[in-house]
Amino acid sequence: MIKNKIIYIFCAAILATSSLVAQSAKQKRADKYYEAFAYIKAASLYEELAKGKNPNDQIIKRLADSYNNANNYIKAEEWYAKLYTENKSDAEETYAYSQVLKANGKESEAENVLEKFNSIKGNDSRALEFNKKKTDIAKLKTEKPYFTVNTIEGNSVEADFSPTLWNDQILFVSGRQASISNVFIHTWNDKPFLNLFVTKPDANKNFTEIKKFDGKFNTKYHEGPSCFTNDGNTIYFTRNNYFNGKYKKSKTGVNMLELFKAVKKEGKWNTEKLSIDNDEYSVGHPTLSSDEKTLYFVSDMPGGLGGTDIWKAIINSDGTIGTPVNAGAPINTEGNEMFPFMASNNVLYFSSNGHLGFGQLDVFSAQPEKDGSYNKVMNLGVQVNTGKDDFGFVLDKEGKFGYLSSNRDGGVGDDDIYAVTAARSFKINYFIKGTVFEKGTTTPLTNSKIDLKDASGNVVKTITTNETGAYEFEVEPQLEYALAGTKEKYFDDENKFNTNELGEKTELIKDLNLEKDPGMAFRILVTDGKTKEPLQGVSYKITDLKTGQVIMADATPATGDALKPLTDKKINDALSYKIELVKEGYFPKTVNFNQTITKPGIINANDALDLTMDKEVKDLRDLVVINDIRFDLSKFNIRPDAAIELDKVVAVMNKYPEMVIELGSHTDCRASVKYNETLSDKRAKASAAYIKGKITNPTRINGKGYGESKLLNGCACEGTVKSTCSEEEHQQNRRTEFKILSMGAGSNNVDVKNNSTNSFDKK
């Protein structure tokens, strides 16, 4: 489905009709209207059919498309929703549904539908752009507008749009009629055919004394968007394929739009068709480059990227037009690009429903590179763009004032013209620049390699610093980047930034500082104990145990690592460091590193130490899986199977050298209270003794027997109380539990409790 407005119809061919054997006469009439672009008449019939018994999918699809083409977004949403919820909408219908949702102010729902479109057609440029920039529109809505938009007087109840600056006057397209006679109605929307009108705005930019442009210029068919040469004596304009009294159709019976040129001589306009016109496709919406050597226009001719694309062609010295060339990506998409306007500084403004926007057609800007190419597209943001169609954007030569067309809410008629005033500098060329220094000095580093990376870590561009150590990259607004600097015999440096920092500026200054590599360095890498991913934001402090001096103290970056050049060390020097790690939500960790330097290079602490960190838990078994610790009947010696489980506790305590644990042993109710208390105490002490023999600082674990005082269930059996519990229930009470009393300095005595029992009360 190609969504266009009134005169903006660009169709390569009539949509193919699915011939149904049992097709009703009413559906045949509806299809005939639809294929003739009489969408209002088609919608009326399709809706009757859709509300009947068992309507086929084609009826629903064409009904939704008809309402969308007629700009009835409320009704279009209703029927697109039916297709969508029944999983009958294809990629284009899904995309159209997202656009009408935006037009109706349902942005969150529209985003969900766009996610579905992305899953259906992920290689589509619209899907790729949505995936990359889906948060940008929300940001645009909070920013100061680039242009303010105000209403003007002079709009009619019919369509008024596509203003063109002509000397001190304005030429625009309108469905109004200068007189009530000879009014021709277009079947697309039951509105009058369009003509060109002219006015001279007053001091408040209002349209006054509006009249038809040249009495013989307009025909009984559509005249549309136009542009003038700088001297005002040549006009390029859009018109139905009607010339010298001949009305031509394509092979499929469609009357296309064509481009015409008229030159004013002796007060009269002499009109001719352009050579780029073709009976089989539409050509229109002209604009000229500032040097008037290139004609930009819109067409659905073969070879485009989407429904309608922006094309360009050289204007030869004799006035003839060269071979059309597609403007290509990123300007054109699989959607519709139209209404181009070339400003005096060769900034190309155009409207599109293929680029990520606020709704239907949005106005975008593309600023030329030094070679004349257009590599970036930017949404003009709030006020200019709404959820409805916004198009026909033009500016004066100074770029300070202009006009805009829109069918936004609150207008007088169908499409209205609005005044536009520049509110702040609108530029699309933004730069990140700076200097690479040797860390701790003001010495610039030449021949340093600088990578510009995107948010995913992909290298966008690489440069080498010049003799002053300077670098410069062009960047896009509203995106995250990282700068990575490298140089031989220096440690790398990285600097992350977001171009939202630009504000109204066009440049960001970000210096890099590369630390000289003395030949030896000490490195730590902190990772998550479960995921093994680098941990950002870990506060680390590394103390030289020989001198007592803190040699490193900071927080880890996204890479989770930290590097310290060892400028005062040499081969055979012994290193003795205490490494303290703290991060909110994780167990703090303190470990000692002892190693002799045997060769130059980076000494990785992780080769000798476990620098993973575990998230705080309230159950020791979230750190390590500990099965039940079994003892032989009335025994307290450590069995081989119990040793396996206790070794797991040993591993955790060796990982956290300051962890303090109380080990509690429990029995069932059978035997006397005194016997059970004594037996459990012996078992607890035996288990603790086993662990003490395998950890540093054995005082960090103590064993205590609780006997039958902390039963988990109702299985008591002392005195006259007789238990009917099963062996399995008694087994629940025979257990060994662990309570972490402290994690060491900086831990705030993090309390971790085995959740299999309530045996331990917090101290």
N, C-alpha and C positions, 0 to 999 in steps of 0.2 A: 504494500500500500504506500503510495506516494502522497504525502500531505502537502498541499499547496493552497494558496489563497486566491480566490477570484481570478484576476488576470494573470496571476503568477503560475498558471497551469503550464507544466512542462511534462508531456507524456510522450514516450517513445512509441508507444502503440497502445491500442485498446487492450485492457486486461482480458486474458482468455476466459471464456465462459465454459463452465462445466455443464455439459448438456445432460440433463436428467430426463429419463424416459417419461417419468410421470410428472414432469414439470407442469405446474398449473399455469393458466392463462395470466393470472395476476403476477406470478413470479416472472413470466416472460416479459410483461410490461415493466416490472421493477428492474429487471436486468437491462432492458433497453434504455431506461432512464439512466441507470448507473453507468452504462458504457458510453452514454452521451454526456456524461458529467452533470446530469440534472439531479444533483444529490438530494435536494429537498423533496422532490417528487418521489425519488427512489426510496428515501427513508420512510416516507409515509406508507408506501406499499409494503416494504420489507417489514415494518413494525407490525402491520396487520398479520403478515405471514408468520412472524416470529412468535406472536401470541396465540397462534393456532396450534393444532395438534402436531407433535413431532416435527418441528421445523428442521430442515437440514442445516449443516454447519455453514454452508455457503451463504445462506440467508442471514445468519447471525453475523458473520464476518463482514458482509457487505453493508449490513445495517450499521454496525459500529463505524466502518470506514466512511459511510455517507454522512453520519452525524459529525464525525471528526473533520471531514472536508468542508462541511458547512459551518464549522466553528461552534457547534453545539456540544461543548465538552462535557456537560452534565449527562446528556443522553449517551454520548460516546462512551463515557466511563461505565455506564450501566451495562452496555452490551459487551464491551471489552472484558469487563469483570466476569461476565457469564462464560465467555470463552476461556478466560484464564483459570477460573476456579474449577472448570471441568477439564482442564489440561488439553484444550483444543486449540490454543493460540500458538502460532508459529513464532519465530524469532522477531519478525517485523511487527506482528500484532502485539507481542509482548512489549516491544519498545514503544509502540504507539500508546499502549495502555499506561506505561510509566509517564509518558509526556502529558496525557490528559489528566492524570492524577496530580501532577505538578501544577497544571493549569487550574485545577480545582482546589489548590492549596493543601493537598495531602502528600506532603513531602516525605514523611517517614514511610508511608505505604509505597510511594514511588520508588524509594531506594530499595525496598525489599523486592519489588518487581524487577528493578535493574539488576539486582543480584541474580535473579532467575535468568534474565537475558544474558548476563555474563556467563552463566553456566551453560546456556544453550549455544552461544556464539562467542566463545572466549577469544577467538582470533580476530574478531571484528574490532576496528579501531575505536568504535564507541565503547565497546566492552573493556578494551585495554585502557582507555582514558578514564573510564569510570573506576576501574580497579586501582589506577595510579593516583587519581586526583579527587576521589569521592568526598574527601573532607574539605576541599577547596571552596565549594559553593557556600558551605556554612560559614567559612572564614570571610568570604567576600561580603556576606550580609552584615557582618559586624564592623567592616572597615568604612572609613570615610569615603563617600562616593567620589568618583573621578569627575562626574558631571551631575549637575542638578537639572531636574526636568520639571517644567511648568506648563500649565494649560495655556492656550491662546484662544482668542476669539476668531471665528471664521470657519470652524468646522461645521459640517452639515450632518443630517441624520443618515446620509449615505456614507460610503467609504471615501475617506480622504487620506492620501498617503504619498510616499516617495517624492518629497520636495526636492527641487533642483535649484541651486543658486544661479541666477542669470542676471549678471550686472547688479543692479540694485533691486531686482524683482525676484519673485519666487514662482517657478513653474511647478505644478503638482498634479497628481492624478486624482480624479474624483468621479463618483457615480452621480453627483448632483446634475441637474439639468438647467441650462441657461433659460430654457423656456419649457413649458409643459408639453409642447408638440414634439412629434417625432422621437418618442422615448422608446428605445429598444431594450428588452429585458433579456438577461442572460439566464439560461436554464440552470447553470451551476448552483446559483443561490437565489434565483428569482429577484435579482437586483438589476438596476439599469447597467447598460454597457458603460465602460469608462472612457473618459475624455481627459484631455490636458487643459488645465486652467492656469491663469496667471494672475498675480496680485503684487502689489507693492506694499510690504509690511510697514506699519506705522512705527513710531518711536518705541512702543511697547511690544514690538514684534508680532502684533495681531494682524490678521489678514483682512484687508478692507478693499472695497471696490473690485471684487473678484469677477473675472470675465473669462470666457473661453479663449484659449490661445489661438489666435489667427482663425478667422471664420471658416476658411476652407481647409484648414489643417486636419481637423478631426473628422473621422468617418463615422458611419453608423455602427462600426464594430469597436473593439478595444483599442485605445491608445494608452500606452503605459509608461513605465519609468524611462527617464531620459538623462542626457548630460549635454553640456555645451563646451565648445572650445573657449579658450580664454578671451577671445575677442567678441564672443557672443553671437557670431554670425554663422556658426555651424552647429547643428543639433543632431545627435544620434538618439534615436528613440525606438520604443517597442510598439509593435502594432500587430494585430492579427494578419495572417497571410492574405492580405487584400490590397491589390495595387492596380491602378489604372482600370478600376471597375471589375477586376477579376478576383474572385474568391476561390482560393485553392485549398484542397484537402490532401491529406496523405493517402497512401494506398489503403489504409485501414479506415478511411473516412473521417480523420481528425483534422480540423483546421488549426494549424500550429501558430505559434508566435514567431515573428521575424524581426530583424533589426533593419531600420531604415536610417538614411542620412539625408538631411535637408540643409541646403546652403542658401543663405539670404542674399539675393542680388536684386538691386533696384527695388527694394522694399517687398520682394516676393520670395517665398520659400520654394526652392526647386528640390523635389524629393526623388530619391533613388533607393533601390534595394541594395543591400550589401551582398558581396559575393559569398559570404559565409552562410547565407540563408539556405535552408533546405526544406523542401516540402515534407520530409519524413521526420523531422524533429524540430524542436523549438529553440530559438535563440533570442535573448533579450537582456534587459537590465544592464545597459552599458555604463561604463565610466572610463575616463581617460587618465593615463599617467600624467604627471605634472609637465613633462616635456611634450605631451600630446603625440608621442611616437608609438604608443602602445594602447590598444583598445582592450579593456577587460569586459567580460560579459558572462552571462549564465546560459547554460545549455544542458540538455539531456542527450546530446549526440553520443554515438557509440564511442567507446574508449574512456569513458569517465569512471570515477570511483564509486559513485552512488546514484541517487535519484537525479539530482541536479548538481552540477559542478560549476565552479568558476573557471573560465578559460581566458586565454589572452591571444592576441594576434598583433603582429607588427603593422603599423600604418605606413605604407610606402610613400615615397616623396610625391608620387602622382596621385595620392589619395586612395589608392586601391588597398585592399586588406590582404595580409599574408595568411599563411596556413595557421589555423587555430592550434594552440598548444594548451594542454591541460595544466592548470596551476599546481596540480599535484598535492600530495600530503606535505605538511600537516594541515594545509588550508582545507582541502576537500576530504570528505569522509564517505562512509557508506550511506549517510543520510542526505539531507538537502542543504546545499550552500547557495545563497542567492543575495540579491540586493547589494552588490559591491559598490563601494565608494572609495576613490583614491584621493586622499588629502594632498594638499600642496607639498607636504614633506614626504610624499610617497608612502605614508602609512596607509595600509589597506584595511578598511572597515567593511564588514560583511555580516550577514545574518545566517544562522545555521541551527538546525535541530539535531545535527549529528555530533557536535561538540557538547561536552558536559555543561549544562546550563540550568536556568531556573525553571524552565518549562518547555513551551513550544519553541518558536524562533527566538533566539537571543542574539544580541549584537556582540561581535568579537572584533579584535584588532590584531593585525599582524604588521610588525615593523620590519623594514628591509635590512638585510645584512649589508656589509660593504660590497659584496659581489652582486647585490640586487635580489638575492633569493630571500624567500620568506620561510624561516625555520621554526618560528614560535607563534603560537596563537594564544590570545588572552581574552578572557571574558571581561566586558566593560563594567560589570558589577551592578550594584543596587542603583535604583532610580532609572537608569537606562533600561535595565532588564527586569522583567516580571515573570509570572507564571504563564502569561499569555504570549501572543505574537508581538515581538519588538523588532523593527526592521526600518529600512529606508533612512538610515542615519547619514547626515551630511554635516560638514563644518565649513566655516569661512576660512579664508587663506591664513589667518592668524591662529586658527585652531581654538578660538576662544568662545565662539558662538555657533549654533547650528540648529538643526531640527531633527526630529525623530518621529516615526510612525508607530502606532501601537493600537491594539484592540483591547487594552487593559481595562479593568473595571473603572467606572466613573467617567467614561467618555461621553461625547454627544451622540455619536453614531456608531457605525460598524468599526471602521478604522479611523483614528483621529491623528492629527499632526500636533506635536508638542514642541515647545522651545527647549533647547539644550544649552547650558552654560557650563564652561569648564570650571571645575571647583578646585582642582589641583593638577599638578603636572602628570600627564599620562604618558609614561614611557615603558617600553618593554625590554630595553637593554639594561640589564643589571650586572654588576661586576663584584667579584670578591678579589681583593688584591692585598698585598702585604710584602713583607721582607722576611727572609730566612736568616736568623742570627745564630752564631755560636752561643749556646746557653751560658748565661752569666756574664756575657760581654756585649759590646755593641758592634762586634765584627760581623759583617754580612758574609754569607756563605754562597759563593758562586758555584755553578754547575751542580746544584742540588736538584734532585728529582722530586717533583711535586705531583701527586695524583689527586685529582678531584673525583670523589666517589659519591654515588647516590645513596639514598637511605638503605638500600639493600646491600651496600658494599661493593657494587659494581663500579669499575673505573670508567668515568665519563670522558675524561681527557687527561693527558699527561704533558707537562712542560718542564723545562730545565731553567733554573734561575739564571739571570744575566749577571754582568759584572758587578752590579750593585746588590745582588742577592734578591732582587725583586721578582715577583710573579703576578700574574693577573689571569683570571678566568671569567668568562661570561656565564652567568647563572640564570635560572628561571625563578620567578617569584613564588613564594608560598611553598617551598620545598626544603627538605632536610638534606644536608650535604656533610661530607667530611673531607678535610685536607690531610693528606699523609705525606710527610717529608722524609726523604732518605738521602744519605750521602755516605760514601765510603769512609770508614774510620770514624763514623758518628752514629750515635743511637738514633733510632727513628723517633719522630714526633707526630702526633695527630691532633687535629683541632676540629671539633664538630660545631656546626652552626645551622641555623634555619634562616632562610631569606625573609621570613617575617620580621626579622630584626631590622630590615631596611627601612620600614616605615615609609616615609616620603622621600628617603634618600635613594640614590641609584648605585651607591658603592658601600661595601663593607670592608673594613680593614681588619685582617686577621694575620698576625705575625706567627711564624713558627720558630721554635728554639730547639736546635739539635745539639745534644750533649756529646762532647768529644769522647770517643771510646779510648780509654787508656790502655786497653789490651785485656783488662779483666773487669768483670762486673758480677754482681750478685742479683739473682732474680727469683721472685716468688710468683706462683700462679695459684689463685684461690678458686676452687670450683665447688659446685653443689654436690653434696654427698651422694644424692640419688641420680640426678640428671647428668652429672659430670660436666655441666655447662659452666663457663666462666661466671663468677659472681661479681657484679658491680656494686660499689658502695660499701665494701668491706673496709672498716677502719683498721689499719694495720700500724703496729709500732714494732720496730726491730731495734733491739738494744745490744750493743757490743758488751758481752759479759766480762771482757778483760778490762775495759775502760769505764764501763758504766754509762757510756754516752749513747744517746738515741741516734742512730745513723739514718733511719728512715721512718717517717710518720706521715701518713696521708690516707686517702681512700682509693680503692681500686677503681679504674675506669671500666668501660664496658668489656674490655678484653680480660679483666680479672687479674691482671698482672702488675708487677712493679719491678723496676730495675734500678740498681744502685752501682754506679761506676766505682771501682775500688782503686782510686788513684794513689792511695798510700800503701798498697799491698804489692807483694812480689812473690815469686815462686818459693814454695816451702813455708810460707807464712801459714799459721794455724788460725782458722776462723772459729769463733765461738759466739753465736748469736742467740738471743731469746726472741722468738717471733710470737707476737700477741695479735690475735684476730678477733674482731667484734663486729657483728652485724645484727641489727634488729630482726627478731624473728628466728635467729639461729643461735645454737649453743656457742658461747665464746670458746676460744681455743688458744692454748699457749703450748708451744713446743720449742725445744732447743735444737740448734743446728751446730754441729761440730765437724769440721773437715779441714784438711790441709790442702792448700793450693798446690796442685801438681803440674798444671799447664795453663797457658794463657787462654782467655776466652770467657764465655759466660758460665758462671757456676749456678746451676739450677737447683734450688733447694728441694724442688719436688722429686728430684732423683733419689733423695735420701729420706724425705719426710712425706707424710700424708697431710696435705694442706687442704683437704676437703672439709666442708662445714655441713653440719646436719641441722635441719630445722628443729626448733624447740618442739617437744612433744610432752604429753602427760602420761605416757606409757612407755616404759623402757623397751617393750617389744615393738614399738614403732621404729626403734633404732636397730634392733637385732632380733631375729626370731629365736626365742628361747623355749624349747620344749620342757615339759615337766622333768624336774630333777628327781630321779627315783632312788630309793634306798631299800636294801633288803630288810625283811621284817626284824624289828628291834635292833637294827644295825645303824651305824653312822659313818662307816667307811665309804669313800668315794668310789663308786662303781665306774667302769669304763664308759658306759653310756652317759652317766652324770658328768664325767670329766669333759665330754664333748660339749655339753651345754655350758658348763662353767668356763670353758675356753672362749666361748663367744663373749662372755662378760669381760674376760681378760682383754680381749681385742678392743672392746669399747673403751675400757679404762686406760689402755695404753695409747689409744687415739687421743683421749682427753686426759693428760697427765695430772690434772688437778681435780678430776672428778672424785667426789666422795660419796660412798654408797653404804647403806645399811642393808644387810642381808638378813631376812627373817625366815625362820623355819616353823612349820605348823604341822600338827598331827590331827588325826580324827579323835572322836570321843572315847574310843575303846581303850581300856587300861585306865589306871588311876590318873588323877590330875597331876600328882607329883611326878609320876613316872613319865607321863607325856611331856611335862615341862622340861625335865632333865634330858630326855631323849632328843627333843627338838633343839634344845640348846647345844647339845653335842653335835647334832647334824649341821646346825647353822655355823658353829665355830669350825667344824671340819671343812665345810664349803668355803668359808672365808679364808681359812688357812691355805687351802688349795690355790685360791686366787692370789693371796698375799705373796706366795712364792714365785709368782710370775709377773708382778707389776712393780714399777718404781714406787718408792714411798709406801710400804705396806700398810701404814696407818690409815690409808684412805678407805679401807673397807673393814667393817666390823660385823660379826654375826650375833644374832640374838634369837633365842628360842621362845616361842609363844605358846607352845603346847596346844591345848584345845581351846584356848581362850578367845580365839578369833574364828569361830566356825562360820563358813560361808552359807550354810543352810540350816535347817532345823534338826540336824542329826545329832542331838545331844543324847547322852546315855549314862549319866552319872547317878549314883544312888538308886533311888526307886524308879528313875526315868529309864524306860526301855526304848531302844531305838528299833524301828522297823525299816530303817534305810537300807538301800541296796549297797552292794560293794562299790558300785560306780559312784554313788553319792558320798560314801565315806572317802573315796579316792579324791574327790574334789577338795576335801579339807586337808589332805596330806600334800603339802606343797611348799615350795621355796619361793620367796618373793624378794624383790629388790626395790629400794627406794633411793633415788639420787638426792642427797642432802645438799650438795653444792657442786658448782662447776668451776670454782676457783675465782680468782680476782676478776672483778668486772662483771660477774655473772648475776649479782644481786641474789645469790643463793637460789638459782632457778630450781624450782621444786618439780620433780618428775616422778610420777607415781604409777606403779603397775595397776592397770584398771581391772585386773582380774579379782580384786578383793578390796575391801575397805579396811584392811588390817592396819594400815599405817595412817595415823592422824598427822596432819601437817604440824610441824613444830614452829 
